């Protein structure tokens, strides 16, 4: 990817860091969004965002779309951090699925 887009190792590292920054930043509002929209709608929206990001990264002709795709993927998979309290949890404390 770096060779195809003419990116230096530093640029490639910065682009990859955008994924983690978006992932971390999305954690802040995620609790509120889950309470307001519910897990099903939130999960569907975030997975759609992650899929859009994957498409942008795959089709990126340059740095700008590559960066945008990484940001979208990072924010889109942010729900993965919820883990044991996520939609597949059977814990009664999670409140999901009730």
N, CA, C and O atoms as a printed pandas DataFrame, in Angstrom:
     atom_number atom_name residue_name chain_id  residue_number  x_coord  y_coord  z_coord
0              1         N          UNK        A               1    0.831   -1.180    0.000
1              2        CA          UNK        A               1    0.000    0.000    0.000
2              3         C          UNK        A               1    0.879    1.248    0.000
3              4         O          UNK        A               1    0.604    2.204   -0.725
4              5         N          UNK        A               2    1.921    1.239    0.802
5              6        CA          UNK        A               2    2.800    2.405    0.865
6              7         C          UNK        A               2    3.458    2.645   -0.490
7              8         O          UNK        A               2    3.592    3.788   -0.927
8              9         N          UNK        A               3    3.866    1.575   -1.145
9             10        CA          UNK        A               3    4.521    1.709   -2.451
10            11         C          UNK        A               3    3.529    2.198   -3.502
11            12         O          UNK        A               3    3.855    3.072   -4.306
12            13         N          UNK        A               4    2.322    1.639   -3.499
13            14        CA          UNK        A               4    1.313    2.024   -4.488
14            15         C          UNK        A               4    0.908    3.487   -4.372
15            16         O          UNK        A               4    0.682    4.155   -5.382
16            17         N          UNK        A               5    0.816    3.982   -3.153
17            18        CA          UNK        A               5    0.385    5.367   -2.939
18            19         C          UNK        A               5    1.551    6.330   -2.747
19            20         O          UNK        A               5    1.347    7.533   -2.581
20            21         N          UNK        A               6    2.761    5.805   -2.769
21            22        CA          UNK        A               6    3.932    6.660   -2.606
22            23         C          UNK        A               6    4.057    7.251   -1.215
23            24         O          UNK        A               6    4.455    8.405   -1.061
24            25         N          UNK        A               7    3.717    6.461   -0.195
25            26        CA          UNK        A               7    3.772    6.949    1.189
26            27         C          UNK        A               7    5.100    6.587    1.833
27            28         O          UNK        A               7    5.639    5.504    1.604
28            29         N          UNK        A               8    5.610    7.486    2.624
29            30        CA          UNK        A               8    6.807    7.196    3.406
30            31         C          UNK        A               8    6.396    6.348    4.611
31            32         O          UNK        A               8    5.216    6.299    4.957
32            33         N          UNK        A               9    7.351    5.685    5.247
33            34        CA          UNK        A               9    7.007    4.920    6.445
34            35         C          UNK        A               9    6.347    5.788    7.529
35            36         O          UNK        A               9    5.451    5.325    8.235
36            37         N          UNK        A              10    6.784    7.024    7.656
37            38        CA          UNK        A              10    6.178    7.934    8.638
38            39         C          UNK        A              10    4.732    8.252    8.308
39            40         O          UNK        A              10    3.876    8.285    9.192
40            41         N          UNK        A              11    4.462    8.487    7.023
41            42        CA          UNK        A              11    3.082    8.767    6.597
42            43         C          UNK        A              11    2.189    7.562    6.822
43            44         O          UNK        A              11    1.051    7.698    7.270
44            45         N          UNK        A              12    2.704    6.390    6.514
45            46        CA          UNK        A              12    1.925    5.177    6.717
46            47         C          UNK        A              12    1.630    4.959    8.206
47            48         O          UNK        A              12    0.531    4.540    8.570
48            49         N          UNK        A              13    2.596    5.241    9.044
49            50        CA          UNK        A              13    2.375    5.137   10.486
50            51         C          UNK        A              13    1.332    6.121   10.978
51            52         O          UNK        A              13    0.498    5.781   11.817
52            53         N          UNK        A              14    1.375    7.337   10.459
53            54        CA          UNK        A              14    0.383    8.350   10.852
54            55         C          UNK        A              14   -1.010    7.949   10.391
55            56         O          UNK        A              14   -1.981    8.146   11.121
56            57         N          UNK        A              15   -1.121    7.394    9.200
57            58        CA          UNK        A              15   -2.415    6.938    8.688
58            59         C          UNK        A              15   -2.960    5.815    9.565
59            60         O          UNK        A              15   -4.145    5.804    9.898
60            61         N          UNK        A              16   -2.106    4.881    9.935
61            62        CA          UNK        A              16   -2.551    3.788   10.799
62            63         C          UNK        A              16   -2.921    4.286   12.190
63            64         O          UNK        A              16   -3.811    3.723   12.827
64            65         N          UNK        A              17   -2.263    5.316   12.665
65            66        CA          UNK        A              17   -2.600    5.882   13.970
66            67         C          UNK        A              17   -3.993    6.505   13.969
67            68         O          UNK        A              17   -4.648    6.553   15.010
68            69         N          UNK        A              18   -4.454    6.983   12.810
69            70        CA          UNK        A              18   -5.794    7.565   12.729
70            71         C          UNK        A              18   -6.869    6.553   13.107
71            72         O          UNK        A              18   -7.874    6.909   13.722
72            73         N          UNK        A              19   -6.657    5.292   12.738
73            74        CA          UNK        A              19   -7.607    4.242   13.110
74            75         C          UNK        A              19   -7.764    4.192   14.631
75            76         O          UNK        A              19   -8.884    4.195   15.142
76            77         N          UNK        A              20   -6.660    4.147   15.339
77            78        CA          UNK        A              20   -6.704    4.025   16.794
78            79         C          UNK        A              20   -7.207    5.295   17.469
79            80         O          UNK        A              20   -7.872    5.224   18.502
80            81         N          UNK        A              21   -6.899    6.443   16.901
81            82        CA          UNK        A              21   -7.421    7.692   17.454
82            83         C          UNK        A              21   -8.944    7.766   17.312
83            84         O          UNK        A              21   -9.639    8.172   18.243
84            85         N          UNK        A              22   -9.450    7.377   16.157
85            86        CA          UNK        A              22  -10.899    7.374   15.957
86            87         C          UNK        A              22  -11.570    6.341   16.858
87            88         O          UNK        A              22  -12.644    6.591   17.407
88            89         N          UNK        A              23  -10.933    5.182   17.006
89            90        CA          UNK        A              23  -11.448    4.133   17.881
90            91         C          UNK        A              23  -11.570    4.654   19.311
91            92         O          UNK        A              23  -12.598    4.467   19.962
92            93         N          UNK        A              24  -10.521    5.305   19.790
93            94        CA          UNK        A              24  -10.520    5.831   21.160
94            95         C          UNK        A              24  -11.517    6.976   21.319
95            96         O          UNK        A              24  -12.233    7.037   22.318
96            97         N          UNK        A              25  -11.570    7.869   20.360
97            98        CA          UNK        A              25  -12.469    9.019   20.456
98            99         C          UNK        A              25  -13.937    8.586   20.414
99           100         O          UNK        A              25  -14.787    9.229   21.030
100          101         N          UNK        A              26  -14.235    7.521   19.708
101          102        CA          UNK        A              26  -15.618    7.051   19.610
102          103         C          UNK        A              26  -16.098    6.425   20.918
103          104         O          UNK        A              26  -17.304    6.294   21.128
104          105         N          UNK        A              27  -15.190    6.041   21.785
105          106        CA          UNK        A              27  -15.580    5.437   23.056
106          107         C          UNK        A              27  -16.311    6.444   23.944
107          108         O          UNK        A              27  -17.189    6.075   24.723
108          109         N          UNK        A              28  -15.945    7.698   23.821
109          110        CA          UNK        A              28  -16.506    8.730   24.698
110          111         C          UNK        A              28  -18.031    8.846   24.537
111          112         O          UNK        A              28  -18.740    8.782   25.541
112          113         N          UNK        A              29  -18.557    9.012   23.333
113          114        CA          UNK        A              29  -20.008    9.159   23.198
114          115         C          UNK        A              29  -20.761    7.832   23.047
115          116         O          UNK        A              29  -21.991    7.832   22.984
116          117         N          UNK        A              30  -20.059    6.724   22.988
117          118        CA          UNK        A              30  -20.714    5.462   22.664
118          119         C          UNK        A              30  -21.744    5.033   23.701
119          120         O          UNK        A              30  -22.788    4.498   23.329
120          121         N          UNK        A              31  -21.490    5.247   24.967
121          122        CA          UNK        A              31  -22.459    4.886   26.004
122          123         C          UNK        A              31  -23.766    5.637   25.845
123          124         O          UNK        A              31  -24.847    5.056   25.949
124          125         N          UNK        A              32  -23.659    6.922   25.595
125          126        CA          UNK        A              32  -24.860    7.736   25.397
126          127         C          UNK        A              32  -25.624    7.294   24.150
127          128         O          UNK        A              32  -26.852    7.206   24.163
128          129         N          UNK        A              33  -24.896    7.020   23.088
129          130        CA          UNK        A              33  -25.525    6.585   21.838
130          131         C          UNK        A              33  -26.235    5.246   22.037
131          132         O          UNK        A              33  -27.341    5.052   21.533
132          133         N          UNK        A              34  -25.612    4.326   22.766
133          134        CA          UNK        A              34  -26.238    3.030   23.031
134          135         C          UNK        A              34  -27.520    3.189   23.834
135          136         O          UNK        A              34  -28.513    2.517   23.557
136          137         N          UNK        A              35  -27.506    4.067   24.821
137          138        CA          UNK        A              35  -28.712    4.279   25.621
138          139         C          UNK        A              35  -29.816    4.946   24.823
139          140         O          UNK        A              35  -30.994    4.644   25.014
140          141         N          UNK        A              36  -29.444    5.847   23.936
141          142        CA          UNK        A              36  -30.445    6.591   23.172
142          143         C          UNK        A              36  -31.027    5.776   22.015
143          144         O          UNK        A              36  -32.243    5.745   21.831
144          145         N          UNK        A              37  -30.168    5.119   21.237
145          146        CA          UNK        A              37  -30.619    4.407   20.040
146          147         C          UNK        A              37  -30.800    2.914   20.250
147          148         O          UNK        A              37  -31.462    2.262   19.442
148          149         N          UNK        A              38  -30.234    2.358   21.306
149          150        CA          UNK        A              38  -30.310    0.924   21.542
150          151         C          UNK        A              38  -29.189    0.194   20.813
151          152         O          UNK        A              38  -28.586    0.732   19.885
152          153         N          UNK        A              39  -28.919   -1.029   21.240
153          154        CA          UNK        A              39  -27.782   -1.763   20.680
154          155         C          UNK        A              39  -27.955   -2.164   19.217
155          156         O          UNK        A              39  -26.985   -2.150   18.460
156          157         N          UNK        A              40  -29.158   -2.515   18.814
157          158        CA          UNK        A              40  -29.345   -2.987   17.438
158          159         C          UNK        A              40  -29.078   -1.883   16.418
159          160         O          UNK        A              40  -28.328   -2.082   15.462
160          161         N          UNK        A              41  -29.680   -0.744   16.622
161          162        CA          UNK        A              41  -29.471    0.363   15.677
162          163         C          UNK        A              41  -28.034    0.883   15.731
163          164         O          UNK        A              41  -27.449    1.226   14.703
164          165         N          UNK        A              42  -27.477    0.936   16.934
165          166        CA          UNK        A              42  -26.105    1.424   17.069
166          167         C          UNK        A              42  -25.133    0.479   16.373
167          168         O          UNK        A              42  -24.252    0.920   15.636
168          169         N          UNK        A              43  -25.293   -0.812   16.605
169          170        CA          UNK        A              43  -24.414   -1.798   15.984
170          171         C          UNK        A              43  -24.541   -1.757   14.464
171          172         O          UNK        A              43  -23.536   -1.810   13.755
172          173         N          UNK        A              44  -25.757   -1.663   13.966
173          174        CA          UNK        A              44  -25.963   -1.607   12.515
174          175         C          UNK        A              44  -25.304   -0.366   11.906
175          176         O          UNK        A              44  -24.655   -0.449   10.864
176          177         N          UNK        A              45  -25.475    0.769   12.554
177          178        CA          UNK        A              45  -24.888    2.010   12.038
178          179         C          UNK        A              45  -23.367    1.962   12.071
179          180         O          UNK        A              45  -22.711    2.382   11.118
180          181         N          UNK        A              46  -22.808    1.455   13.157
181          182        CA          UNK        A              46  -21.354    1.405   13.256
182          183         C          UNK        A              46  -20.752    0.387   12.295
183          184         O          UNK        A              46  -19.680    0.621   11.736
184          185         N          UNK        A              47  -21.429   -0.737   12.099
185          186        CA          UNK        A              47  -20.919   -1.705   11.130
186          187         C          UNK        A              47  -20.989   -1.152    9.707
187          188         O          UNK        A              47  -20.101   -1.413    8.896
188          189         N          UNK        A              48  -22.029   -0.396    9.406
189          190        CA          UNK        A              48  -22.120    0.250    8.098
190          191         C          UNK        A              48  -20.988    1.272    7.924
191          192         O          UNK        A              48  -20.397    1.378    6.850
192          193         N          UNK        A              49  -20.697    2.012    8.984
193          194        CA          UNK        A              49  -19.597    2.976    8.941
194          195         C          UNK        A              49  -18.262    2.269    8.724
195          196         O          UNK        A              49  -17.438    2.733    7.936
196          197         N          UNK        A              50  -18.043    1.153    9.413
197          198        CA          UNK        A              50  -16.810    0.391    9.245
198          199         C          UNK        A              50  -16.699   -0.168    7.830
199          200         O          UNK        A              50  -15.615   -0.161    7.246
200          201         N          UNK        A              51  -17.807   -0.650    7.274
201          202        CA          UNK        A              51  -17.791   -1.164    5.900
202          203         C          UNK        A              51  -17.493   -0.054    4.904
203          204         O          UNK        A              51  -16.751   -0.264    3.944
204          205         N          UNK        A              52  -18.063    1.120    5.123
205          206        CA          UNK        A              52  -17.768    2.269    4.267
206          207         C          UNK        A              52  -16.281    2.616    4.340
207          208         O          UNK        A              52  -15.649    2.898    3.322
208          209         N          UNK        A              53  -15.740    2.591    5.540
209          210        CA          UNK        A              53  -14.309    2.859    5.713
210          211         C          UNK        A              53  -13.441    1.843    4.994
211          212         O          UNK        A              53  -12.432    2.205    4.388
212          213         N          UNK        A              54  -13.825    0.572    5.055
213          214        CA          UNK        A              54  -13.070   -0.469    4.339
214          215         C          UNK        A              54  -13.091   -0.204    2.841
215          216         O          UNK        A              54  -12.071   -0.346    2.166
216          217         N          UNK        A              55  -14.246    0.179    2.325
217          218        CA          UNK        A              55  -14.344    0.497    0.904
218          219         C          UNK        A              55  -13.494    1.686    0.517
219          220         O          UNK        A              55  -12.862    1.683   -0.540
220          221         N          UNK        A              56  -13.473    2.704    1.363
221          222        CA          UNK        A              56  -12.647    3.881    1.090
222          223         C          UNK        A              56  -11.166    3.533    1.079
223          224         O          UNK        A              56  -10.421    4.000    0.217
224          225         N          UNK        A              57  -10.740    2.715    2.034
225          226        CA          UNK        A              57   -9.334    2.326    2.080
226          227         C          UNK        A              57   -8.971    1.494    0.855
227          228         O          UNK        A              57   -7.903    1.675    0.271
228          229         N          UNK        A              58   -9.859    0.586    0.469
229          230        CA          UNK        A              58   -9.571   -0.271   -0.681
230          231         C          UNK        A              58   -9.495    0.523   -1.983
231          232         O          UNK        A              58   -8.705    0.186   -2.865
232          233         N          UNK        A              59  -10.295    1.557   -2.110
233          234        CA          UNK        A              59  -10.354    2.314   -3.360
234          235         C          UNK        A              59   -9.565    3.619   -3.315
235          236         O          UNK        A              59   -9.584    4.385   -4.278
236          237         N          UNK        A              60   -8.882    3.876   -2.221
237          238        CA          UNK        A              60   -8.212    5.176   -2.043
238          239         C          UNK        A              60   -7.122    5.404   -3.083
239          240         O          UNK        A              60   -6.171    4.629   -3.179
240          241         N          UNK        A              61   -7.268    6.481   -3.867
241          242        CA          UNK        A              61   -6.221    6.814   -4.828
242          243         C          UNK        A              61   -5.120    7.681   -4.207
243          244         O          UNK        A              61   -4.069    7.889   -4.814
244          245         N          UNK        A              62   -5.365    8.174   -3.014
245          246        CA          UNK        A              62   -4.381    9.052   -2.379
246          247         C          UNK        A              62   -4.541    9.101   -0.878
247          248         O          UNK        A              62   -5.330    8.363   -0.289
248          249         N          UNK        A              63   -3.791    9.969   -0.286
249          250        CA          UNK        A              63   -3.700   10.084    1.163
250          251         C          UNK        A              63   -5.006   10.517    1.824
251          252         O          UNK        A              63   -5.344   10.014    2.895
252          253         N          UNK        A              64   -5.734   11.425    1.220
253          254        CA          UNK        A              64   -6.938   11.974    1.858
254          255         C          UNK        A              64   -8.020   10.906    2.050
255          256         O          UNK        A              64   -8.572   10.782    3.144
256          257         N          UNK        A              65   -8.328   10.143    1.012
257          258        CA          UNK        A              65   -9.358    9.103    1.161
258          259         C          UNK        A              65   -8.871    7.958    2.044
259          260         O          UNK        A              65   -9.665    7.341    2.755
260          261         N          UNK        A              66   -7.581    7.677    2.003
261          262        CA          UNK        A              66   -7.022    6.654    2.881
262          263         C          UNK        A              66   -7.204    7.066    4.347
263          264         O          UNK        A              66   -7.593    6.247    5.179
264          265         N          UNK        A              67   -6.925    8.317    4.654
265          266        CA          UNK        A              67   -7.096    8.825    6.016
266          267         C          UNK        A              67   -8.564    8.796    6.427
267          268         O          UNK        A              67   -8.884    8.400    7.548
268          269         N          UNK        A              68   -9.451    9.208    5.542
269          270        CA          UNK        A              68  -10.877    9.198    5.843
270          271         C          UNK        A              68  -11.379    7.771    6.075
271          272         O          UNK        A              68  -12.186    7.531    6.974
272          273         N          UNK        A              69  -10.908    6.847    5.278
273          274        CA          UNK        A              69  -11.290    5.446    5.454
274          275         C          UNK        A              69  -10.817    4.881    6.781
275          276         O          UNK        A              69  -11.553    4.155    7.448
276          277         N          UNK        A              70   -9.598    5.210    7.163
277          278        CA          UNK        A              70   -9.076    4.740    8.448
278          279         C          UNK        A              70   -9.874    5.317    9.609
279          280         O          UNK        A              70  -10.151    4.614   10.581
280          281         N          UNK        A              71  -10.244    6.585    9.517
281          282        CA          UNK        A              71  -11.065    7.204   10.563
282          283         C          UNK        A              71  -12.433    6.519   10.663
283          284         O          UNK        A              71  -12.918    6.242   11.760
284          285         N          UNK        A              72  -13.043    6.252    9.513
285          286        CA          UNK        A              72  -14.356    5.606    9.506
286          287         C          UNK        A              72  -14.278    4.189   10.057
287          288         O          UNK        A              72  -15.156    3.769   10.811
288          289         N          UNK        A              73  -13.253    3.460    9.695
289          290        CA          UNK        A              73  -13.111    2.096   10.229
290          291         C          UNK        A              73  -12.887    2.116   11.736
291          292         O          UNK        A              73  -13.488    1.325   12.463
292          293         N          UNK        A              74  -12.038    3.003   12.204
293          294        CA          UNK        A              74  -11.770    3.077   13.639
294          295         C          UNK        A              74  -13.016    3.390   14.448
295          296         O          UNK        A              74  -13.274    2.756   15.471
296          297         N          UNK        A              75  -13.789    4.365   13.993
297          298        CA          UNK        A              75  -15.029    4.714   14.692
298          299         C          UNK        A              75  -16.055    3.604   14.548
299          300         O          UNK        A              75  -16.823    3.345   15.475
300          301         N          UNK        A              76  -16.076    2.950   13.401
301          302        CA          UNK        A              76  -17.066    1.909   13.150
302          303         C          UNK        A              76  -16.891    0.659   13.987
303          304         O          UNK        A              76  -17.874    0.001   14.328
304          305         N          UNK        A              77  -15.667    0.323   14.319
305          306        CA          UNK        A              77  -15.444   -0.888   15.120
306          307         C          UNK        A              77  -15.309   -0.575   16.609
307          308         O          UNK        A              77  -14.939   -1.450   17.392
308          309         N          UNK        A              78  -15.601    0.638   17.001
309          310        CA          UNK        A              78  -15.451    1.041   18.405
310          311         C          UNK        A              78  -16.334    0.230   19.342
311          312         O          UNK        A              78  -15.990    0.057   20.511
312          313         N          UNK        A              79  -17.449   -0.264   18.859
313          314        CA          UNK        A              79  -18.348   -1.040   19.704
314          315         C          UNK        A              79  -17.722   -2.364   20.127
315          316         O          UNK        A              79  -18.173   -2.982   21.092
316          317         N          UNK        A              80  -16.686   -2.805   19.414
317          318        CA          UNK        A              80  -16.027   -4.069   19.750
318          319         C          UNK        A              80  -15.427   -4.043   21.151
319          320         O          UNK        A              80  -15.276   -5.091   21.777
320          321         N          UNK        A              81  -15.086   -2.858   21.648
321          322        CA          UNK        A              81  -14.486   -2.750   22.971
322          323         C          UNK        A              81  -15.488   -3.048   24.082
323          324         O          UNK        A              81  -15.100   -3.347   25.211
324          325         N          UNK        A              82  -16.761   -2.966   23.761
325          326        CA          UNK        A              82  -17.787   -3.229   24.769
326          327         C          UNK        A              82  -17.667   -4.659   25.273
327          328         O          UNK        A              82  -17.923   -4.916   26.449
328          329         N          UNK        A              83  -17.287   -5.591   24.414
329          330        CA          UNK        A              83  -16.964   -6.964   24.780
330          331         C          UNK        A              83  -18.045   -7.706   25.521
331          332         O          UNK        A              83  -19.116   -7.957   24.967
332          333         N          UNK        A              84  -17.784   -8.070   26.791
333          334        CA          UNK        A              84  -18.713   -8.909   27.537
334          335         C          UNK        A              84  -20.089   -8.275   27.751
335          336         O          UNK        A              84  -21.048   -8.983   28.058
336          337         N          UNK        A              85  -20.197   -7.005   27.599
337          338        CA          UNK        A              85  -21.489   -6.340   27.757
338          339         C          UNK        A              85  -22.167   -6.119   26.413
339          340         O          UNK        A              85  -23.204   -5.459   26.342
340          341         N          UNK        A              86  -21.598   -6.658   25.360
341          342        CA          UNK        A              86  -22.099   -6.435   24.006
342          343         C          UNK        A              86  -23.364   -7.197   23.697
343          344         O          UNK        A              86  -23.941   -7.841   24.573
344          345         N          UNK        A              87  -23.800   -7.123   22.446
345          346        CA          UNK        A              87  -25.077   -7.707   22.034
346          347         C          UNK        A              87  -25.158   -9.211   22.210
347          348         O          UNK        A              87  -26.257   -9.758   22.292
348          349         N          UNK        A              88  -24.013   -9.899   22.271
349          350        CA          UNK        A              88  -24.052  -11.351   22.420
350          351         C          UNK        A              88  -23.967  -11.792   23.874
351          352         O          UNK        A              88  -23.947  -12.989   24.158
352          353         N          UNK        A              89  -23.918  -10.853   24.781
353          354        CA          UNK        A              89  -23.812  -11.169   26.200
354          355         C          UNK        A              89  -25.112  -11.762   26.732
355          356         O          UNK        A              89  -26.207  -11.336   26.364
356          357         N          UNK        A              90  -24.967  -12.748   27.599
357          358        CA          UNK        A              90  -26.155  -13.322   28.237
358          359         C          UNK        A              90  -26.280  -12.838   29.677
359          360         O          UNK        A              90  -27.127  -13.319   30.430
360          361         N          UNK        A              91  -25.437  -11.887   30.053
361          362        CA          UNK        A              91  -25.462  -11.362   31.411
362          363         C          UNK        A              91  -26.724  -10.529   31.643
363          364         O          UNK        A              91  -27.036   -9.642   30.848
364          365         N          UNK        A              92  -27.447  -10.810   32.725
365          366        CA          UNK        A              92  -28.651  -10.006   32.991
366          367         C          UNK        A              92  -28.324   -8.558   33.321
367          368         O          UNK        A              92  -29.181   -7.687   33.177
368          369         N          UNK        A              93  -27.104   -8.287   33.760
369          370        CA          UNK        A              93  -26.722   -6.918   34.094
370          371         C          UNK        A              93  -26.524   -6.076   32.836
371          372         O          UNK        A              93  -26.580   -4.848   32.898
372          373         N          UNK        A              94  -26.292   -6.724   31.701
373          374        CA          UNK        A              94  -25.998   -5.950   30.492
374          375         C          UNK        A              94  -27.216   -5.185   30.014
375          376         O          UNK        A              94  -27.070   -4.105   29.443
376          377         N          UNK        A              95  -28.421   -5.715   30.232
377          378        CA          UNK        A              95  -29.627   -5.033   29.824
378          379         C          UNK        A              95  -29.906   -5.159   28.337
379          380         O          UNK        A              95  -30.899   -4.616   27.852
380          381         N          UNK        A              96  -29.067   -5.855   27.612
381          382        CA          UNK        A              96  -29.241   -6.016   26.171
382          383         C          UNK        A              96  -30.075   -7.262   25.931
383          384         O          UNK        A              96  -29.920   -8.269   26.622
384          385         N          UNK        A              97  -30.919   -7.190   24.993
385          386        CA          UNK        A              97  -31.729   -8.347   24.631
386          387         C          UNK        A              97  -32.956   -8.503   25.507
387          388         O          UNK        A              97  -33.653   -9.514   25.418
388          389         N          UNK        A              98  -33.235   -7.512   26.361
389          390        CA          UNK        A              98  -34.417   -7.643   27.200
390          391         C          UNK        A              98  -35.532   -6.792   26.669
391          392         O          UNK        A              98  -36.620   -6.770   27.245
